[in-house]
Amino acid sequence: MSTLISILNSVKPPLRWIPEQKEFTTDFLQSKSQDPNGPSLEDLTVKDNSVLQEAVRILGRCLPPSEPAGRETGLVVGYVQSGKTLSFETVIALARDNGYGLVIVLAGTKDNLREQSEDRLKKDLGIEQGGDHWYHLSNPKQAQQTQIDTKINAWRKNPAKKSLLITVLKHGARLAKLSQVLKSIDLKGIPSLIIDDESDQASLNTHANRIRTNQVPSSTTSTTYERILELRDVLPHHSYLQYTATPQANLLLAQTDLLNPNFSELVTPGEAYTGGKTFFISSKNLIEKIPINEVPTANSPLTSPPKSLLKALRLFLLIASEHSLTRKKGLISKDRNRTMMVHPAIATSSHKTYLNWVEKAFKGLKKQIESSHTSKLGAIEAIFQGEYDDLLKTSPQIKPLPELIGAMVDDVLDDLNPVEVNGTPDAILKIDWKATKYWILVGGAKLDRGYTVEGLCVTYMPRALGGSPAADTLQQRARFFGYKRNYLGLCRVFLLSDVCEAFSEYVEHEEFIRTALAEHRGKPLRDWRRDFILNQMLKPTRPNVVGLDTRRVFVDEWMVPKVLHRDANAIQANRSLLENINRKWSDTYQRVNAATIPAFAPKGGGLSPNEIIENIPLSAVLEDFLLRIEVKDPRDAEEHSATLVALSSLLAKNGDLTVDVYILNNLQAGYRTREGTTSIPATDHRAPINQYFSQSANTINDRSFFTPGRVSLQLRKFDLGHVVRSKDQADIRDVAWYALYVPQAFGKGLVVEER
């Protein structure tokens, strides 16, 4: 622990306090390291960004238990299926060791998710084994008030007594009952912790956007949001931790929102984790495209199972058979399950259709295989040969096909269970993963956010993108992410082309947010400007919870500031900057007259008034100029900030990218008339007419000066006045200006915060 304390003492900004790893946390981590499906003790406690180290950072940002009262709000961001539950379990263990008497977990919006979280917490925290550290209640009622009061008072007298753990459905009525119970109990001097799992879902005020646009009073609140505020109000000393893998909604809350986080921390996944970068960047051959004509619609219904669904089923049978041959058998079997998930539209009628297709196809294959595998093995092999060859490319160690078919007959076919998972009467309510090894789950919303599918290897998702969906909603469908490194080559994900493209775009957006949060780790989030890279295919989150003013900026084609002449100091600074980089770049890189390029040569021959400095590294253009130019107009500043974000991202992917810089009119000041008429005072610093570009007909225009397919930068100067074509009457002179050309292939969509 001394090494960990040394590391944490160096954290900047410093933690409010440093929680200690004591008996319960040590036992908890030791127990988790022995879990056949869990990480090693080294991963949990020793490595950089270990689970323990990050949990200490998270709790150390919270309200110290030694303080008499107060509240704190933090945001904790992981990846989908990356270990967020393990993180907050470790935080809860540390809270127990460091003097927290009450922990409340808001455990999902559906009963199956609450039960999933409760089962894991009870198992991992030793509650179901009758441990000495926790007393657990689920969805407390008024009748349990005396019970809670007794446990709280016992802990108050002696903190060695059990702390109280409450799990509650994130639902208005359930939260109201909990608050009502706690209101009648003396909680002064009881340090408390609230864990809001999937905090971007249901917790936030769904009237935030209407408040922002003055459609409703600022006091308007949605039910669950109001109940969370009430719960916080009855806890004199508490910290509220928002856990999520999709923090867009949390980060777009108004600064005045009572759930707006003060700080953020990250959950770092282990080395075996496979997420968006794995499936959509480095291992794209694991993605299968579903043809659009194989998705049934009202206008184009299907009367038989789609070919892609049948292929997914055959792949799954082979993968399950490989698992049967290679898994370690015993009373405690690591990596026990293999599962296929069929995730169509939310409507439950479609679930029944797909389940019927799966059951019919499976029964047909089962009958054919069992009746012919001894006498006509070649015919059975032919059924699976295409899928086997496909798996062989990504998993060369896979067993020979005849052996797989043997295991299929001996084990898999009799142990496979297709089920429907939704809210209909015929559906299964809870999966007993130990009951059988092989599952096919068919469902919608219940298989979405927060649901863990054991051993998921084949995902079939015939869901269209549907316009411009929320990025966070799309990402939460990725149940196929998780700790799958040891069998990654056997995983397959079936998606429509547009959904696949959207997931790919999301990866860059997600990594940008995580990088920005890492840079602001522990710092006040109110100081971080919300500028997100986000393709126009997606919107950040559902609009109704957005409390910040934002707008879309597309950094492609021409990016030109409209107003660079309103601040005298900025004019002088930018003028000097332009002169300095003109000299520096001319001395360092090759400079040629634009006439050397036929398209830019004057019609009458001779030299062009414009010159080109070629192949300047993008990093130098950013460092020498774009990061130094002073852009004072608020709207220009927003677009300039977005441009810097986009180019930085571009540079990270293409480190050797270069820029051609066009020096227009050899930096002799041209003239532009400002908007308005001669009756407008000279002190009115409006934008120039036509902004930046000359639009002279039948000639080479300013827009012509760029290099196709490459980032290009134009530099020039202007004299500005209010009189049309009257350079003599310019009242602002020698204003440095620029225009940036970004090819569409390099373009970025951004969502920027308006200030």
N, C-alpha and C positions, 0 to 999 in steps of 0.2 A: 504493500500500500504506500510505502514511503516514496517509491519511484513515481507512482501515480500522482501523489500529492505534489511532488516536485514539478511534474508536467503541468498540473492544473494551476499551480502557483504562477506559471509563466503565461497563462492564457490572457489575452488582451481582447476586450477589456476584462478586468479581473472578475471572478465570480463573487457573488454577494457573500457566500460562505462555502466551505468545502465539506460536503457530507462524508461521513466515515463509513467504510465497509466493516460491519461488525458481524456478529454471529449469524443472524438470519440471512443477510445478503450472501455471506460465504457459503452457507448451506444451500441456499437457492441456486447459486451459480454452479456449485459442485453437482447438485442434482441435475441441472440442465445439461451439464457436460456428459452425463451418463445416459442421457436420453438417446436411444439409437437413431433417432431422426434429428438430433440437435447438433449444435456446433461443439468444437473442442473447448477445453478449459482455457487454452491459449487464446483462441478466438474471442472468448468471453472476457478475459481479464488482462491479457498481456500485450497483444498487438496494438499498434497505433490505431486510434479510433475504435478500440475494442468496445463491446457492449457496455462494460462497466465504466470505462472512461467517459463515454458519451452520456451515460445515465447520471454520473456525478456532475457533469457539466449542466445537464438539464435541470436537475434538482438544485444545483448550486446557483442557478439564476432565479430560483423561486424564493418566496419569502422565508427567511430563516426561522426555524421553530423557536428560537430564543426571543424573537420580537413579540411584544404583547398582542398586537393586532395588525391588520392591514390586508392587502390583496395584491396579487400579481397575475399577469396574463402572459402566457408564452405560446409560441407556435413551434411544433416539432414536425419536421418534414422527412418522410422516407420515400422509398419507391413502392409501387404496388407489389404486394406479396414479398416484401423485403425483410421483415422482422420487426415491424412496428410494435406488435404485441409483446415480443420479447423485450423490447426497449422499455415499454411502460411497465411491464412486470418488474424489471430491474429497478426502475425508478420507485415503484411501490415498495420493493424490498428495502431499498435505501431509506425510504420514508419511515418504514417500521423501525429500522435501526437508529434513526436520528430524531425520534421524538414526535412523530406525527401520530395522532390518536384516531384520525378518521380519514378514510380514503373512499371517494365516490367515483365509480366508473359509469359513464354514460355509454351503455354497451349496445349501440346500434338502434336502428329504427324498426327492425322486424324481430319477431320473437325468435326466429331461427338463428339470427346473428347474436342476439342477447344470450341465448342458450349456448351457442358455440363459444362465446367469450367467457361465460360463467364456468362452463365445464373446464376450460383451459386454466382459468385463474384458480379454481378450486384444486385442480390437480397440481399445478406448478407451485402454488403457495402453501401446499401441504394441508389445505383445509379438508379435503375429502379423506385424508388419512388421520384426521383428528389431531392436527398439530396444535402447538401451544401459543401461536402468534396471532391468529386471526379468528374473529367471529364474523361470519358472513350472513348477510340478508339480501334477498332478491326482491325488488319491487315492494319495499316496506309499506305496510298499511297502518292506519291509525291505531289498530289494536296492538301493534308492536311497539308503541311509544314507550311503555314501561320497560320493555326489554332493552331498547336502545339506551334509555336513560340510565339503566342499571350498568350497562357495559361501559358507557362513557364515564360515569362516575367512578367505576372500578379502575379504569385506566388513569383517570385524573389523580386518584390516590396513589397509584403505583403503575408507572408506565411499563413495567415488566409484564403487566397483565395484557390480555389480548387487545390489539387494536381492532377497530370496527371497519370492515369492508362492505360497502353497499354497491350492488350492481342494479342499475335501473334502466328500463327501456327509455329511449330518447323520444318520449311522447308527452304531449302537454298534460294529459290527465295523470299519468304516472309521476311526472316531475312535480305536479301540484300536490299530490298526496305526500310525496317525500318532504317537500318544503313545509307542509302543514304539520307533519310529525316533528320535524326538527325545530320548528318555531317554538314549541312548548318545552324544549330541552335547553338547559344552560350549556352553551358551547363556548363560553368565554375561557380562554386559556387552552383551547383544544386546537392545535395546529392541524389543518385539514388540507387535503389535496383532491382536486377534481380532475379526472382524466376524461376528456371528451374524445372518444374514438370516432374516426370518420367525422371530424369536427366541421368540415365544409358542408356536410349534409344535414339538413333540418335545423341545425342550431342557429343559423344566421337569420337576420331580419329580412323577411321576404318583401317588406315595404321600403327597403333602403333606396331603391331606384326612384320610387315615387316621392320619397322625402327629398332626395337630391334635386329632383326637378320641380319641387314645390307643389306637387299635386295633393299631398296630404300633410298634416302637421308633423313636426319633427318628433312628436311623442308617440306616433303610430307604431305599433309593434305587432309582429305575428305571434301566434300562441306559444310555440316551443321556445322561441327566442325569449319571450317574456317570462316563461317559467324557469329558464336557465338563470335569468337575471334575479328572479325571486329566490332561487336556491342559493345563489351567491350572496344575496343580502342577509340570509340567516346564518352565514358562516363568518364570524368576526375575524378569524385568522385563516386565510386560505390562498392557495395558488391554483390557477385554472390553466391546464395544459391542453392545447388543441393539437391532437395528433391527426395527420392526414398524409396521403401520398399525392394529393392534388390540391395545392394551397391557393389556387388562383382566387377563389372567392374570399378567403381569409385575407389575402393581400390587397384586395380591392375594397375593403371596408372603409367607410369614412373615418377620418382621424378622430372624430368625436364619438364613434360607435363604442358602446360599452364593452364589446367583445373584441375590439381592435387589439391585436397582440403588441406587447411592448418589446419583446425580443423573439429571436428565432434560433433554433438549434436544428441540427441534422442528424438523421439516422443513417449510418454508413453500412451498406450491405456487406455480407461476407463474400469471400472469393468465389464461392460456388453459386452465387446469385446470377440469374439470367433474366434480363429485363428488355426494355425497348432497344437499347444499343445492341444487344445480342441478336434479337430476332429481326430487327429491321435495318441494321447497319452491317454487322460482321457476319451474320449467318442467314442471309436472305434466302438461301436454298431450303430453309425449313418452312417457308411460306408457300402455300398452294393457292392459286387464284380460283375462285368460284365463278364460272361464267354467269353473266347476268341473266341469261335465259333459263338458268337452273334454279332461280329463286321464284317461287310461286307468288303471283299477285292476283288481285281481283279480276283484272283484265286478261291475265295469262295464267290460269290455274294449271297445276301439274297433276296428272292422274297416276303417276308412278314415281318412285324415288329418283332423285337426280343422280346422274352418274358420279358427280363429285362426292355425294354423300356415301355412295356405295364404295368408292375408292377409300374414303376416310375410314369406313368400317373395316375393310380388308387390311388397311395399314394397322389399325388398332389391334386386330386379332393377331397379326404377326408380332407386334410390339409386346402384347401381353404374353405371347408364347415365349419370346426371348426372355422376358422377366421370369416366367415360370422356370426356365432352364438355368438361369444365372443367379436368382435371388438366394440369399442365405436363409435356410429354413431353421425353425426352432420356435421355442415358446415366445421369445421376443425377436421379431423379425424386422430388421431395419428395411425401410423402403418397401413396405408390405404391399401397397396398392398400385395398380395402374388403372387410369380412368380416361374415358373419352367424354367430352362435353359437347352437346349440341345446343347452341345458344341462338335460337331464332328471335323473331320479334316478341314484344312483350305480351301480345294477345295470347291467352292460354289455348285458344282454339288451334293455333299453329303448333303448339307444343304437342297436342294429341296427334296431329297429322304427322309430325316428324317422329314421334315415338312409334306410331303404327308402322311407318316406313322402316324404321330401324328394327323393330321386332320381326316384321315380315321378312326382311332381308336376312336377318340373323338366323331365323328358323330355317329359311331355305338353304343357306350356306351350311348350317349345322347338319341338316339332314343329308345334304350332298356329300359332305366331308366324311361323316361317320359311316355312310353306306359304301363309300368307294375308296377310302384311303389305303386299304390293304390290296385291293385288286386293281385299282386304277389310280395309283399314286401320281403317275405322270399327268393325268387329267386334272387332279387337284392342284398339283404344283403350277400347272398352266394358269389356273384361276388367280394365283397370288404372285406369279412371276414378275409382273410389271411393278407391283408395289415392293416386292423384295429387292429388285434391282435398284429401285429408288432409295430404299433404306441403306443398301450396301454402300452407296456413294457417300453418305454422311456418317455411317457407323460401320466401318470396314470389319469390325470384330464380331458382327452379328453371326449367330449360329447358321449352319447350312439350312437351306429351305426344307429338306425332308425332316430334319430334326425339329424344326419349328412346327411343322404340321403334326408331327407325333405328339409334341407337348400340347398343341391345340386340342387334339382328340383326348389325350389323357387327363388334361387339367382344365384348360381355359374354357372350353365350350360348356362344361358343366358348372363352372364357377362364375360365369358372367351374368350380371344382373342389370338389364336396362330398366330405368325408372324415370318417372316424371316428377320434377321438383318445382312445385308452385303452390298457389293457395287453393286449388280446386279440391273437392272432397276425395277424389280418387288418387291424388298425388301423395307421395311419401313425405312425411313431415320432417324426418331427421334421418340422415344417413348414418348407419352403424358401420363404420369403415372396417371393423374387425369381423363382421359377419361373413364377408366374402372379399376376395382379392380384386376382382375385376368388375368395374361398373361402367355403365353408359348413362350419364345424366342428361335429361332433356328439360330445359326450362328457360325462364327469362329473368325477371327482376330478382328472384331469390338466388339466382346464380351470379348476380352482378356484384356490386360494391361490397367488399368486406368478406365475401364468402370464400372459404378455403377449400379447394378440391384436392384431395390426397392423390398424389401420383399422377397428376394430369399430364397426359402426353399427346393427345389428339384433341384439337379444338375445331369444331365446325360451326362457323358463325355466319349464317346467311342473312345478315342484317345490313341493309343499305345505309349509306352515310346520312341521307335525309337532310338536304340543304346544308346549312352551316351549323353543325352541332357544337355544343359546348365541349371544349378541350378536356375539361376534367371529367365529364360524363363518359366521353369516349375512352379515356385512359382507364377508368375504373372497370371497364369491361374486360380488361386484359388479365383474366384469371390464369392465363397460361404463363405469366411471369412467375418466377419463384426460384427455389434452390434445386435446379435440375441439371447442373453442370455434368454430373456423372452419367446422365443418360440424354444429354441434349441432342445428340445426333439422331436419336429415335423420336424426337418430338416433331409434330407437324401441326401447322395452324392454317385452316382454310378460311379465306376472307375474300370479299369482293374487292375489285381493283381500287375503287375509290377509298374504301376503308383502309386498305393497306397503305395507300399514299398518305392518308390522314395520320395514321400511326407513325409513319416515317417522319412526317413533318413535326409531329408532337415531340419526338426525341430531341430535336434541337431546342425546341421551346422549353422542355423540361430541364435539359442540361444548363441552359442559360439561367433559368430561375435558381437552380441549385448552386451554380457558381456565384451568382449575385448574393444569395443568402449566406454562402460560406464566407464571402468577403465582409458581410455585415453581421456575422455570427456574434450574438450577444449584445450588439449595439442597438440603440433605439430604432425600431423599424420605421418610425415616423420620419426619420432622416433619409430613408432610401426612396429615391424616385422610382416609381413603378413604370418602367419601360420594358415591355416584353417582346421578344421575337415570337411572332405567331402568324403563320400562313393564313391567307384570307379564307381558306377552306374551313377554318375553325374560329369560334369566338371563345374568349377565355373561360367564361362560366355562364350560368343562367343570368340574364340581365337583371332580374328583379332584386338580387342581393347586392348589386354593385353600388357602393356609396361614393366612389370617387368619380370625378369627371375624367373620362378618357376619350381618345379618338384614334382612328386608324391612320397609320402613315405607311405608304408603300415606297420603299427605297428601291426604285428601279427607274430606268430612263433618267430624266433630268431632275436633280435636286438643287433648287436655287433659293437662297434667302431673298425675301422681298424687301427687307428694311435693314440696311447696315449703316444708316447715316443719322440716327437720332441721338447719338451720344458722342460728344466732341472728343472725349478721352479715348473712346473705342475707335473712332476714326483715325486718330493719331497713332494708336497702338497697332491697328491693322495695316496702316500705310507703311509703318516701319517694318512690320512682319513681312509684308509683300516684297519690299525692296531687299530685305535680307535673304529671303529664300530664293529670290530671283538670282542673286549673285551666287549663293551657295550651290544651288542645283545646276546653274550654268557652268560652274567650275568643276563640278563632280561628275555630271552625266553628259551624254551627247546632246548637243543642241543643234537643230537644223532649221532652215527656213521652210515654212509651210509649202512654198512653191515646189519643193522637191517631190511633193505628192501631187500628181496630175489633177486630182479632184479639187485641190485648193489653189492651183496656179491662177493668177490673174489672167483675164481674157486677153489683155493686150501684151502679155508676156512680162518678164522682169520678176523682181522679188515680191513676195507677199509682205504685207505689214505685220503678219502673224508668224510666230515661230513655235517650234515644238521641242520640248525637252523630253527625250524618250527614255522609257524603261526605268523610271524611278521606283524603287521598292515601295509597295503599299505601306509597309511599316514606317518608312521615312516620311511619306506624305501625311500619315496620321500624326507622327511625333513632331515633325517640323512645322506643319501648317494647321491641319484640321483640329488638333487638340489645343492649338494656341489662338486661333482666330476668335475674336470677341464678338459674340452674337447676343445682342441685348434685347431685341424684341421678343416678347414671351412666346409668341407662336412660332417664330423662326427658331427660337432656342429649343422648342420641343422637337421640331423636325431635325435640327442639327444634332441634338442628343440621340434621336432615333438613327440618324445616319452613322454616328460614331459606333453605336451598338451593332448595327448591321455590318459595317466594315470590319469591326473587331472580330465578329463571328466569322466573316469571310476569311480574314487573315488566319484565324485559328485553323481553318480547314485547308487553306492554300497559302502556306507560309512564304512561297516564292513568287506570289502574285506581284505584278508591276503595273505602274500607271503611266500613261502618256499625259504630259502637262502642256496645255496650249496657252501660250502667252499672246493674248490678243492685242493688236495695235501697239506691240512692243511697250505696253504699259503706259502709252500716252492716253490721257483721260479723254474718253468720248463724252457725249452729252446726252442726258435723258431728262425729259420733262416729267415733273411729278404730277400725280393725279390732282385734278381740280382745275381752276382757272386762274387767271392773273389777279383776280380779286381776293384770292386766298392769301393770307399773310405769309411772308417768307419764313416765318418761324414755324409754320405748320409743316411738319416733316412727314408728309404722306409718301407712300410707295411710288416708285417711278411708273409712268404709263408703260404698258406692255411688260412691266416688271424688268426682266433682264435682257431678253432676246430681241434683236432687231428682226422684223418680219418683212423686209423688202422683197417685193415680188420679183420673180424671174432672175434671181441672183443667188450666189452662195450666201446663206444666212448664218447667223451666229450658231444656230443649232447644228449646222453642218460640221463644226469643228470638234470631232471626236473620232476615236479609233474603234471601228465596229468590233464587237466581241471582247473589248477590253475596257477596264475602268479608265475614264478620262477626266481630267480636271482642267477647267478653263480659269485663267486668272486675268484680271483687267482692272482698270480704274474708270470712275465716272465723275463728271461734273454734273451737278443737279440744280435745276431751277424750275420756275413755274411757267415760263414763257416758252411756247412751242418753237423749236429750232432756233434758239437764241442763246448760244453758248456764252455770249458776253454777259448775260444776265444771270448766270449761275450764282447761287448764293451759298452752295456747299461744294467744295472742290476737292479733287484727288481722293475720292472715296474708294477704298479697295473693295473689290467684289469678286465673287467666284461662282462657278456652276460645276456641279459634279454629275458625270454620266456613269450610271451603273447598268451594264447590260442586263436584259431580262433574265438571262441564265443565272446571273449572280444575285438577282433581286431578293429582297426580304420584305415580308409584311411584319409590321409591329403594331402593338397597342401601346400608346404613350399616355402618361398622366398629364392632364392639363392643370397648370398652376397660374 
